Amino acid sequence: MNQKNKIPYINRELSWLDFNARVLEEAFKKENPIMERIRFLAITASNLDEFFMVRVAGVMEQVQSKYNVEDASGLTPLALLPLLTDKIRSFMERQYSCLNRSILPALKREKILFLEPDEMNETQLQFMNDYFRKVLFPVLTPLAVDRSRPFPMLANKTLNLGVRLENADGEPCFAVVQVPGILSRFLELPQNGKGERCFVLLEDVIAYKLPELFELLSIKAVCPFRITRNSDLSIDEEAEDLMSEIQKSIKKRKRGRPVRLELSQKCDKDLRDFLIEMLDMEESELYELPGALDLTFLSKFAGLSGCENLCFEPIKPVYPPADFWGYSDIFEAIREKDRLVHHPYESFECVVDFVRRAAEDKDVLAIKQTLYRVSGNSPIIAALIRAAENGKQVTVLVELKARFDEENNIQWAKKLEEAGCHVIYGLAGLKTHCKILLVVRRDEDGIRRYLHMGTGNYNDSTAKIYTDIGMFTCREPFGRDASSLFNVLTGYSRPPEYNKFIVAPHGMRSFFEEMIEREIANARKKLPCGITAKVNSLVDPKIISLLYEASQAGVPIKLIVRGICCLIPGLPGISDNITVYSIVGQLLEHSRIFRFENGGIPKIYMGSADWMPRNLDRRVELVFPIEDEDLRQRAFSILDLMLSDTINARIMHSDTTYEHIDRRGKAAVNSHREFSKLANQAVKALSEPDASKPYVPIVHSPEDSEH
């Protein structure tokens, strides 16, 4: 607990590890299909890699620089680091317990095996040998380490084999062989005669064939190892050429200081000592693991062809969504009323079509859009390029500082510029994280602005697995706000007073604080009050403090927080009116929704911002109101359904642990499946004839006769 501010507060790094533990729980669940359990395990490994590269690396840097300031939880970096390390070690033990005791036996029951070479039959060995000779051997580069050849510069997250050797004179020497990341990490072998599908890991093939790489030396020991490097970019945003500065920083990322060394638990002591010395690592940064390193490869293994029956039934997006059913002209549909789409239950294709239609429409004059993370083969980018080729004025803000998407975004920025689009690379000192698309069109009754605003990125790939919500509107107050926002992003305009938008960093914090304070005031006046918020992370100390104050005033508060939650619910006299849920399941919860009871006239907002200092103070974020009455009711029902989830939801206790919802006396409700069902039912209802209406006979007329 933070003694200075005297509010209960969980350290954000420790809370994040609790979130990753909830993902790992899904890998343990026997009721989940085995390939999905494998996928969850892979996600935890990928999550942990990024956590080390950014968050752990950041804490280590603070310790080294003797930064000794307490965070909101009362921990200094020096006090936090051992707590983090202990929790990570415990977590990784559970990862490998899951792999070795749960996943691999379950795969074996499905007749899927991972073999080592000494377990293979002759046919399988011959197949592996042929693969090594024809494919693997030409790619490998053994790197000797001696006085004339220093230890190689190993890229971040690459998997390598350390080899201890002896020459003919009995003198020890060492070498490193990188496992090629360009090849599949696993190789399927011929079946073993029992109808079982058999696989071998690439590093096991290389280890078995090492004598062919070191013919003049005796191999004494071999061990897989992997390093994770500090990858948090430091960018000089005042540099004349921001793109060039980011490209330089990306190269540095590959050479950042190692912050974790993963080794096989069976590693030879001399080889272990050699690697620690060469990489200049501390014992505390060493993780010895009882199984295959780098479990992120399991993500591809989970998509193994022929194993579709071992996966979740896919959620198939409906297209067109019910809100656009029966309209051939998307602009006409938006003119008629505001439209809401809920992804991935309703296809993201309607957003792509909006840009495509705008690109080809002769009456469209300009398109303006923000892009934070886009897919590798983005149809949105293709449509924007097409629009520029068709003479539209196209302005795109591509956020080059989107972490781990910098290279992808640089490539797209260059292509957009080459096509004639005006490209802005973001703002100095701020990340532009808002999700907004503005189309300016000449309609019959004058110029009209059509808008799409959302909670998620304009990324057609992640839109299939992330839950997000987008709204289309052409209401004039929203259009004016959109133009003002783009003027701030692209020019030197001062942040305006917006009609409808709530925009960070200049007005969002005060907006949320005022909305919570209003609920406190309503509670004290005995008026209807309440707060329901769905965010990815809840970290901001001031917001948390106000939520505690609201709870003490009697405001009922329901929070759906997927990831980090630094607030502690259920504390007597402090937060006993606050309930915290976390939904982790087939899809990644990503939408941000905020409901305030407002004295009996509820208000609801959606947008791009979490309740974190970075979102409220250091990013350009957008939150917008839902005002159409039909859409308001739908938004309320979305929150209600998520709060009724009894399959994917966990509830947070006052001791900061999470537990699945107690299902006694409750129906099994999987919100992901229910939303998919609702989207399909809505479209089905529109596509089927209305049985309540009378049939209309077709009357023959003389004009219908053939002449």
Secondary structure, 3 states (H helix, E strand, C coil): CECCCCECCCCHHHHHHHHHHHHHHHHHCCCCCHHHHHHHHHHHHHHHHHHHHHHHHHHHHHHHCCCCCCCCCCCCHHHHHHHHHHHHHHHHHHHHHHHHHHHHHHHHHCCEEECCHHHCCHHHHHHHHHHHHHHHCCCCCEEEECCCCCCCCCCCCCEEEEEEEECCCCCEEEEEEECCCCCCCEEEECCCCCCCEEEEEHHHHHHHCHHHHCCCCEEEEEEEEEEEECCCCCCCCCCCCHHHHHHHHHHHHCCCCEEEEEEECCCCHHHHHHHHHHHCCCHHHEEEECCCCCHHHHHHHCCCCCCHHHCCCCCCCECCCHHHCCCCCHHHHHHHCCEEEEECCECCHHHHHHHHHHHHCCCEEEEEEEECCCCCCCHHHHHHHHHHHCCCEEEEEECCCCCCCHHHHHHHHHHHHHCCCEEECCECCEEECCCEEEEEEEECCEEEEEEEEECCCCCCCHHHCEEEEEEEECCHHHHHHHHHHHHHHHCCCCCCCCCCCEEECCCHHHHHHHHHHHHHHHHHCCCCCCEEEEECCECCHHHHHHHHHHHHCCCCEEEEECCCECCCCCCCCCCCCEEEEEECCCCEECCEEEEECHHHCCEEEEECCCECHHHHHCEEEEEEECCCHHHHHHHHHHHHHHHCCCCCEEEECCCCCEEECCCCCCCCCCHHHHHHHHHHHHHHHHHCCCCCCCCCCCCCCHHHCCC
